[in-house]
Amino acid sequence: MKTRFLTGALKVRGLMYAAASRWTAEQFGDDKLEKFLETLPDEYRNILNNYDKKEWYPAKGAFIVYDHLITFLADVMTETEVFEGITNFMFPQAITGFMKGLLSFLTPARLTRRATSF
């Protein structure tokens, strides 16, 4: 049986792609980002170079990008450190409006712990 993931039916916002490239540039510099982009298949390199944060993209591509990023950074960071870094980078950008003020005192880790208690 095929899942929605395998058929390409699942979509993610461009923010998922934006976070990977912007976080990498912020943490390691533009040169390291360029080297990372060279490791990606053309399709995903083009998305990372021309993403729209509000547009919808195939989720499968985001998994491929993040897998490449984890492999690329394996000599300096663990998989967990990469995800924590990107999550902490992406969290403030993903929350807007009223929720931004309400959640401004929470880190992603604290929010996750609180969410599981409800």
N, C-alpha and C positions, 0 to 999 in steps of 0.2 A: 504494500500500500504506500502510495506517495504522500508525503506530508506537504503542507503548504510551503514550507521552507524550501524543499527540494524543487518544487514547481515554479518557484520565483514569485509566488503570490504575495508573500510578506514584503512590506515596504518599511523603510525607515526615513526619517527626515535627513536632509543634507547636513544637519548639525552633527550627526554621527561621523560623517566624513570630515567635516570641518574640524572637529575636535582632534582627530588623529593628526592632521597636518599642522594645525595651529599649535597644539601642545608640543609636538616634536620640535617645531621651530623655536618655540619659547624656551624649552628645556635644553636643547642641544645646538641651536643655531640653524641658520638657513643652509649652510653647507651640508650638515648632517641630514636635514630634510631632503635636500636634492639627492643625496646618495640613497636615502630610503626610497624616494620616488622612482629611482632607476631600477629598483628591485621589483617593482610592480608591473603586472601586465598593462599594456597600453590603455585598455578600457578603464581600469581603475585609476591609473595615473591621470588620465584626462578628467575623470570626475573630481579628483582631489585638486586639480589645477583650475577647475571651472565650476565648482559646486555652488548651489544656491541653498542656504541653510533652511529655507522654508519648503523647498521642493521635496518630492518623494522619490526615493531610489530603492532598487532591489536590496533587501536585507542580506542576501547571499554575498553581495559585493562588500558590505561592511565587515562581514566575518572574514573574508579573504584579506582585506586591508589590515584588520587588527591582527590576524594571524601572521602576516608578513612583518608587521611592526614589532610584535613580540619576538619573532625570530631575529629580526634586525638588531634589536636592542638587548639580546640575550647575554651579551658579554658585560653589560653595565647595569641591567635591571632584571628582576624576576618578572614573571607574568603578572603576579599580584601587584607589584609596584607599578607596572605599566597601567593596569586597569585603575588602580587607586589614583594615580596621577591624572589620567584622562578624565575620570569621574569628577575629581575635585576641580579640574579645569572647566569641564562642561557644565557642571551643576549651576553655577551662577548665571550662565548664559541661557540655560533652558527655562529658568523660572522668570516670569515677567509679571508686571502689573501688581495687583493686590498680594498675590502669593509671594512675590519677591520680598516685600516688607515683612510679611508674616514669618517667612522661613529664613530670614537673613541671619538669625542667631544659630541656625543648625548647620552642621557639616553634613555631607552625604552619609557618612558612617553613622552619625547620631540619628539622622532621619530614618535610616534603614532599621536601626535598633528600635526606634520608637514605633515605626510602622508595624513591626511584628508583634507589638504588645496590644494592638487593637483587636 
